[in-house]
Amino acid sequence: MSIFSGIWVPLITPFADGEVDHAALRALVRRYADAGIAGLVALGTTGEPAALDAAEQDAVLATILDEAQAAARGADAQALPVLVGVSGNHTASMRERIEQLNALPIAGVLMAAPYYIRPSQTGIVGHFMALADASDKPVVLYDIPYRTGVRLELDTLLTLAAHPRIQAVKDCAGSLDTTLALIRDGRLQVLTGEDINIFNTLCLGGSGAIAASAHLRPERFVALYRALSAGRLDEGRRIFQELAPLIQALFAEPNPAPLKALLAALGLIRDELRMPMTRAGDGLVARLRALEGLDRIAPDEAALSA
């Protein structure tokens, strides 16, 4: 089975008094390793990389890699795989970043289409081919047109699938036809990036998910993947229906604000973001607390129960 399967958590970047909270970040890595998730994504959209300077990004990645290795159990245990987000719209600068990352023990790089400039599909192919050529590690494409302004057309994805290091796609395009065509083609592992589509994608034969909502109830997301992978459809359906209200609420306002609010309510992090991101509204926070049963206990008790 490909490494790019199962439930991957795109880690938030916790802040405390305006600085990266590395102690909280380490604790989150341990939490998700213990829950049985397949891997982590560092510096993905959920991690607010646009709000981190270059030194902070390197420090966040170093902490995640170090704790992912420490979380390995037993002499022969492998470190939890870490996929690294590399974003931008300047191909040469992104090549330089990828060449720096080649020296690190990462599982691969996650890359979206160049944002804002909206290149042609030919330009997109050239961009990704150049970056894949520069990478010593596997590449996961990130198809998220509502952030980049341009989608990866099916023909483009199938062309890119011919590159030996382009091995998977984080699918956020919202096209059932494209999702199904990629699964049927079989060369790219399809990981949904739209959490509400986890059930559908897995039932179609997709490989897994990069799911921000798996920060909460990670064991249940892992159980969902395992049930559907084993063909236990009724069990998988029950688990997904249990998770669906949480997933919907976590994306009711821009990610990761709702997620950070709920993790803070559980005592795992501070509820801090960097501008222009702002904290989730009070009404949504109350709704999230109710979904997790935190409306019946005091904040201090919630922290202890976490």
C-alpha positions, -999 to 999 in steps of 0.1 A, spaced: 0 0 0 12 35 -8 24 57 20 -2 82 8 -32 65 23 -51 67 55 -59 97 76 -33 125 76 -36 155 99 -25 189 85 -11 204 117 -21 238 130 7 261 142 -1 270 179 8 304 191 13 318 226 17 355 232 24 360 195 51 334 192 51 298 180 43 275 209 66 246 202 57 228 234 20 227 224 31 216 189 51 187 202 22 176 224 -1 177 193 23 155 173 23 129 202 -14 131 204 -20 122 168 8 96 167 -9 78 196 -43 80 178 -29 59 149 -30 85 121 -11 77 90 10 109 87 12 146 93 13 176 70 36 204 82 31 240 69 -1 232 50 -29 258 47 -42 248 82 -7 256 96 -9 293 86 24 292 67 17 326 51 18 341 86 52 326 94 85 340 83 112 317 68 129 311 101 96 303 119 87 279 91 120 260 95 116 259 133 80 245 130 91 218 106 121 209 128 99 205 158 74 183 140 101 161 125 119 157 158 87 148 177 75 125 148 107 106 152 104 105 190 69 92 187 81 60 170 76 29 192 102 2 194 137 -3 179 124 -10 144 96 15 144 94 41 117 90 78 124 55 91 116 57 104 80 57 142 75 46 158 43 57 195 39 37 222 22 56 243 -3 36 273 -16 42 301 -40 39 314 -75 76 318 -84 89 285 -98 126 293 -93 121 302 -56 101 271 -50 128 250 -66 153 265 -41 130 256 -12 126 221 -25 163 216 -28 167 227 8 140 202 19 157 173 0 182 170 29 155 165 55 138 132 65 104 141 50 79 119 33 73 143 5 62 178 -6 26 191 -10 23 218 -37 -7 237 -51 -9 255 -84 7 289 -86 -18 313 -69 -31 347 -81 -14 347 -116 -37 320 -130 -13 303 -155 -25 282 -184 -27 245 -180 6 243 -201 22 266 -176 9 245 -147 24 213 -162 57 230 -167 57 244 -132 50 211 -115 74 191 -137 102 215 -129 95 212 -92 92 174 -93 125 172 -112 141 192 -84 126 170 -56 143 139 -43 111 131 -24 76 122 -36 53 150 -47 16 154 -37 -3 178 -59 -28 201 -42 -58 209 -64 -76 237 -46 -90 262 -71 -109 284 -46 -76 294 -31 -53 295 -62 -78 308 -87 -71 280 -112 -80 243 -112 -59 214 -123 -79 200 -153 -81 162 -156 -59 161 -186 -33 181 -167 -34 157 -137 -31 127 -160 -1 142 -177 15 150 -144 8 114 -132 35 102 -157 62 119 -136 77 92 -113 79 114 -83 43 128 -86 25 101 -66 -7 116 -51 -32 144 -52 -50 163 -24 -83 166 -40 -103 198 -32 -117 206 -66 -152 195 -59 -155 175 -92 -169 140 -88 -160 132 -124 -124 142 -118 -121 123 -85 -136 91 -101 -114 94 -132 -82 97 -111 -92 67 -89 -100 46 -120 -67 57 -136 -49 44 -106 -15 62 -110 -22 89 -84 -33 82 -49 -64 103 -42 -66 119 -8 -96 141 -3 -89 175 12 -126 183 17 -133 167 50 -171 163 43 -161 141 12 -141 116 32 -169 89 32 -177 94 -5 -140 94 -16 -132 62 4 -163 44 -9 -152 53 -44 -118 37 -38 -98 68 -28 -67 63 -6 -76 85 24 -78 121 35 -57 151 46 -83 162 71 -81 193 93 -111 181 113 -92 150 124 -74 172 150 -106 164 169 -116 128 176 -86 115 156 -93 79 167 -128 81 152 -114 93 119 -89 64 119 -117 40 127 -137 54 98 -109 48 74 -102 13 87 -139 3 86 -144 15 50 -110 0 39 -121 -34 52 -155 -31 35 -175 -26 67 -199 -1 51 -225 0 78 -199 7 105 -182 33 84 -215 50 77 -224 52 114 -190 67 122 -192 93 94 -227 103 104 -214 108 140 -185 130 127 -204 150 100 -219 177 123 -184 184 138 -169 186 103 -196 210 91 -192 232 121 -154 233 118 -157 249 84 -185 273 91 -158 300 94 -124 302 78 -101 274 88 -82 271 112 -101 296 134 -129 272 145 -104 244 149 -81 265 171 -111 276 192 -121 241 200 -86 229 206 -82 258 230 -115 249 247 -99 214 253 -69 230 269 -45 219 242 -34 253 227 -41 290 231 -68 304 209 -44 326 189 -41 333 152 -21 359 132 -37 387 112 -54 387 88 -69 356 104 -93 363 133 -107 341 160 -140 323 155 -172 340 166 -187 334 199 -218 318 185 -198 292 165 -175 286 195 -206 278 216 -219 255 189 -185 237 188 -184 233 225 -218 218 226 -209 193 199 -180 181 220 -200 182 252 -179 210 266 -209 232 273 -217 212 304 -183 216 320 -161 245 330 -130 254 309 -106 241 336 -123 208 336 -122 206 298 -85 210 299 -81 182 324 -104 159 304 -82 165 273 
